[in-house]
Amino acid sequence: MRQIDGMAAILAMTDSEYLDRAEAVLKAVELACDRLNDETEADIDNQRVGSMVTLTFRNGSQIVINLQKPLHEIWMATRSGGYHYRFDGQHWIDTKGAGEFFAHLSREASAQAGIPLVFRP
């Protein structure tokens, strides 16, 4: 474990452990889009290409989530900016203080879709 920018201790992972955890996040995002499209009027188009998922909203705005394998991070780009997440042993946490990945994705997707959306692992 080590300290990063005053953040809580970060779990050291092997490349294999990182890929297992990070791929599970991408899969959860894809499944959440399907669920949200069934339960709401969100109409989120999600496309997966390799280690990147692009969410496109009805208004044309996008959220891009991709894996940064050498850094063991997940990156998310939204209208409000770019965010880098590292696994802390329980959750993927933004390195600059934006919080937990799924909670932050929920806030950003809600803002871009114009309706409340909840993403969860």
Rosetta blueprint (number, residue, H / E / L):
1 M L
2 R E
3 Q L
4 I L
5 D L
6 G L
7 M L
8 A L
9 A L
10 I E
11 L L
12 A L
13 M L
14 T L
15 D H
16 S H
17 E H
18 Y H
19 L H
20 D H
21 R H
22 A H
23 E H
24 A H
25 V H
26 L H
27 K H
28 A H
29 V H
30 E H
31 L H
32 A H
33 C H
34 D H
35 R H
36 L H
37 N H
38 D H
39 E H
40 T L
41 E L
42 A L
43 D L
44 I L
45 D E
46 N E
47 Q E
48 R E
49 V E
50 G L
51 S L
52 M E
53 V E
54 T E
55 L E
56 T E
57 F L
58 R L
59 N L
60 G L
61 S L
62 Q E
63 I E
64 V E
65 I E
66 N E
67 L E
68 Q E
69 K H
70 P H
71 L H
72 H L
73 E E
74 I E
75 W E
76 M E
77 A E
78 T E
79 R L
80 S L
81 G E
82 G E
83 Y E
84 H E
85 Y E
86 R E
87 F E
88 D L
89 G L
90 Q L
91 H L
92 W E
93 I E
94 D E
95 T L
96 K L
97 G L
98 A L
99 G L
100 E E
101 F H
102 F H
103 A H
104 H H
105 L H
106 S H
107 R H
108 E H
109 A H
110 S H
111 A H
112 Q H
113 A H
114 G L
115 I L
116 P L
117 L L
118 V L
119 F L
120 R L
121 P L
